Amino acid sequence: TARDFEAVALSPVAPLGVCSVLAPTAQDRTLSTTRGSEVVSDPTNVLALLAAQRLAKDPHADVRLCTAHQVLRAQPIPKQSGFSRHFRLFAMIEAGRGRPDDGFEVDAIARHVAVYDALFDAASSLGCTAPDRRATMYVSPRRAVLAQRVRERLAATVPHLTLVEEAFDSRYYDGLRVFFGARAANGEHVPLADVGLFDWVARLAANRKLRCVASGFGLQLLPLLFRTG
């Protein structure tokens, strides 16, 4: 489903601070080692490092990377079946130069949502069903124009998707976040995919012209929550 992305295998550990330095998150959610490294708690941050490296060699490239990674997070978890501090996460990142009319961001967000929509379809072979698919967009006022362009693209490319908009309230994302999910076997709506706009690669490369969209999908929860057969 992610045929437009290059698949990479990440190391179980990453440079110390790769998450808390790039993103506004606490280091105590990550298991640090005694050798200047940490167990990967979010592969999107590591993919951002790789994307910045690629763009340093070719600043005009569009970098698309994906990975499936077993992550570990040292933080409280919901008291629900299937949730664990270590779990399998599928992640994607796109990075490249900005284009007129938010072209890079709109294309990237729509591409990520399409991959996850196809992933829900493919899970039917596991006995999973994913009806009532819904995307909730969290939008800051400064991203209102971009949000409108994303809505129009998703309405055209994923017409069966219900689009909902909520007020943005997060320091983690760069003004726009899309939660994508469906109705689970127990009847509850569960957002398994999280797509967001970030400034990580622009800061790593010290280049404000660079854009970055990253996302994650809870692979482990898919068969646990959506299997009906």
C-alpha positions as CSV (number, residue, x, y, z in Angstrom):
1,T,0.0,0.0,0.0
2,A,3.0,2.3,0.5
3,R,4.6,1.6,-2.9
4,D,5.6,5.3,-3.4
5,F,7.8,5.1,-0.2
6,E,11.2,3.6,0.3
7,A,11.2,1.0,3.1
8,V,14.0,1.2,5.6
9,A,14.9,-0.9,8.6
10,L,15.7,1.1,11.7
11,S,18.1,0.2,14.5
12,P,16.4,-0.6,17.8
13,V,18.4,2.4,19.3
14,A,18.8,6.0,18.2
15,P,21.0,9.0,19.2
16,L,20.1,10.2,22.7
17,G,17.5,12.9,22.6
18,V,16.3,12.2,19.1
19,C,12.7,12.6,20.2
20,S,12.9,15.2,23.0
21,V,15.1,17.5,21.0
22,L,13.2,17.4,17.7
23,A,9.7,17.5,19.3
24,P,8.3,19.0,22.4
25,T,8.1,15.8,24.4
26,A,9.7,14.7,27.6
27,Q,12.8,12.6,27.7
28,D,11.3,10.4,30.5
29,R,8.9,8.8,28.0
30,T,12.0,7.2,26.3
31,L,14.2,4.5,27.7
32,S,17.8,5.9,27.7
33,T,20.9,3.8,27.6
34,T,24.3,4.4,29.3
35,R,26.1,4.8,25.9
36,G,24.6,8.0,24.6
37,S,21.6,6.4,22.9
38,E,18.0,5.6,23.5
39,V,15.5,2.9,22.6
40,V,13.4,4.1,19.7
41,S,10.1,5.4,21.0
42,D,9.0,7.1,17.8
43,P,10.3,6.1,14.4
44,T,9.1,9.3,12.8
45,N,11.8,11.3,14.6
46,V,14.5,8.9,13.3
47,L,13.1,9.0,9.8
48,A,13.3,12.8,10.0
49,L,17.0,12.5,10.6
50,L,17.4,10.2,7.6
51,A,15.3,12.6,5.5
52,A,17.5,15.6,6.5
53,Q,20.6,13.6,5.5
54,R,19.1,12.8,2.1
55,L,18.2,16.4,1.5
56,A,21.6,17.6,2.5
57,K,23.0,15.6,-0.5
58,D,20.1,16.6,-2.8
59,P,18.2,19.7,-1.6
60,H,15.7,19.5,-4.5
61,A,14.7,15.9,-3.9
62,D,11.4,14.7,-2.4
63,V,12.2,12.1,0.2
64,R,9.6,9.5,1.1
65,L,10.5,6.8,3.7
66,C,8.5,4.2,5.6
67,T,9.3,1.6,8.2
68,A,7.6,-0.9,10.5
69,H,9.2,-0.8,13.9
70,Q,8.7,-2.2,17.4
71,V,8.8,0.8,19.7
72,L,9.1,1.1,23.5
73,R,7.6,4.0,25.5
74,A,8.2,4.4,29.2
75,Q,4.9,6.1,30.0
76,P,1.4,5.2,31.4
77,I,-0.9,3.4,29.0
78,P,-4.7,3.2,28.7
79,K,-6.2,0.4,30.7
80,Q,-7.7,-1.2,27.6
81,S,-7.1,-4.5,25.9
82,G,-4.4,-4.5,23.3
83,F,-2.4,-1.5,24.6
84,S,1.2,-2.0,25.6
85,R,4.3,0.0,26.3
86,H,6.0,-1.9,23.4
87,F,4.1,-2.2,20.2
88,R,4.4,-2.4,16.4
89,L,4.1,0.9,14.6
90,F,4.1,1.6,10.9
91,A,5.5,5.1,10.1
92,M,6.0,7.2,7.0
93,I,7.7,10.6,6.4
94,E,7.8,12.9,3.4
95,A,10.2,15.8,3.2
96,G,11.1,18.3,0.4
97,R,10.9,21.8,-0.7
98,G,7.7,23.8,-0.4
99,R,5.6,24.4,-3.6
100,P,3.1,27.1,-4.5
101,D,-0.4,26.8,-2.9
102,D,0.8,24.4,-0.2
103,G,1.3,21.8,-3.0
104,F,3.8,19.7,-1.0
105,E,1.7,19.5,2.1
106,V,-1.6,18.8,0.3
107,D,0.0,16.0,-1.8
108,A,1.8,14.5,1.2
109,I,-1.2,14.5,3.6
110,A,-3.5,13.0,0.9
111,R,-0.9,10.3,0.1
112,H,-0.6,9.3,3.7
113,V,-4.3,9.1,4.2
114,A,-4.7,7.1,1.0
115,V,-2.1,4.6,2.2
116,Y,-3.9,4.0,5.5
117,D,-7.2,3.8,3.8
118,A,-5.7,1.0,1.5
119,L,-4.2,-0.6,4.6
120,F,-7.7,-0.9,6.2
121,D,-8.9,-2.5,2.9
122,A,-6.0,-4.9,2.9
123,A,-6.8,-6.0,6.5
124,S,-9.9,-7.7,5.2
125,S,-7.7,-10.7,4.6
126,L,-7.1,-10.9,8.3
127,G,-10.9,-10.9,9.0
128,C,-10.9,-7.2,9.8
129,T,-13.6,-4.8,8.8
130,A,-13.2,-1.0,9.0
131,P,-16.6,0.8,8.3
132,D,-17.5,4.4,9.0
133,R,-14.0,5.7,8.1
134,R,-13.4,9.2,9.5
135,A,-10.7,11.8,9.4
136,T,-10.7,14.5,12.1
137,M,-8.6,17.5,11.2
138,Y,-7.2,19.7,14.0
139,V,-6.3,23.0,12.5
140,S,-4.7,26.2,13.9
141,P,-6.0,29.5,12.5
142,R,-2.8,30.1,10.6
143,R,-3.3,26.8,8.7
144,A,-6.9,27.5,7.7
145,V,-6.1,27.9,4.0
146,L,-4.0,24.7,4.0
147,A,-6.8,22.9,5.8
148,Q,-9.3,23.9,3.1
149,R,-7.0,22.7,0.4
150,V,-6.6,19.3,2.2
151,R,-10.3,19.0,2.7
152,E,-10.9,19.5,-1.0
153,R,-8.2,17.0,-2.0
154,L,-9.5,14.3,0.4
155,A,-13.1,14.8,-0.7
156,A,-11.9,14.1,-4.3
157,T,-9.5,11.2,-3.6
158,V,-11.2,9.4,-0.7
159,P,-14.9,10.3,-1.2
160,H,-16.2,7.7,1.3
161,L,-14.2,9.4,4.1
162,T,-16.2,11.5,6.6
163,L,-14.3,14.7,7.3
164,V,-14.6,16.5,10.7
165,E,-12.7,19.6,11.9
166,E,-11.8,20.4,15.5
167,A,-9.9,23.3,17.1
168,F,-6.1,22.8,17.3
169,D,-4.5,22.5,20.7
170,S,-1.1,21.0,20.5
171,R,2.6,22.1,20.5
172,Y,3.7,18.9,18.9
173,Y,2.5,19.5,15.4
174,D,3.1,22.5,13.1
175,G,-0.5,23.7,13.0
176,L,-2.2,20.8,11.3
177,R,-3.0,17.2,12.4
178,V,-5.2,14.5,10.9
179,F,-6.6,11.6,12.9
180,F,-7.8,8.8,10.7
181,G,-9.7,5.8,11.9
182,A,-12.9,3.6,11.6
183,R,-15.5,1.8,13.7
184,A,-13.9,-1.1,15.5
185,A,-15.5,-4.5,16.2
186,N,-16.9,-3.3,19.6
187,G,-18.7,-0.4,17.9
188,E,-16.4,2.4,19.0
189,H,-14.7,4.7,16.6
190,V,-10.9,4.2,16.9
191,P,-8.3,6.5,15.2
192,L,-5.4,4.2,14.3
193,A,-3.5,6.7,12.0
194,D,-2.0,10.0,13.0
195,V,-0.8,12.3,10.2
196,G,0.8,15.7,11.0
197,L,2.7,18.6,9.6
198,F,6.1,19.2,11.3
199,D,9.1,21.6,11.1
200,W,11.6,19.0,12.1
201,V,13.5,18.7,8.8
202,A,13.5,22.4,8.3
203,R,15.2,22.9,11.7
204,L,17.6,20.0,11.1
205,A,18.7,21.4,7.8
206,A,18.4,25.1,8.8
207,N,16.3,25.6,5.7
208,R,12.8,27.1,6.2
209,K,11.9,26.2,2.6
210,L,11.7,22.5,3.5
211,R,8.5,20.9,4.5
212,C,7.8,17.7,6.4
213,V,4.7,15.4,6.8
214,A,5.0,12.4,9.1
215,S,2.5,9.8,10.3
216,G,2.1,6.6,12.3
217,F,-0.4,3.7,12.3
218,G,-0.9,1.3,15.1
219,L,-0.4,-2.1,13.4
220,Q,-0.7,-4.0,16.6
221,L,-4.2,-2.7,17.3
222,L,-5.6,-3.4,13.9
223,P,-6.2,-7.2,14.3
224,L,-7.0,-6.8,18.0
225,L,-9.7,-4.2,17.6
226,F,-11.0,-4.6,14.1
227,R,-11.2,-8.4,13.6
228,T,-14.7,-9.6,13.3
229,G,-14.2,-13.1,11.9
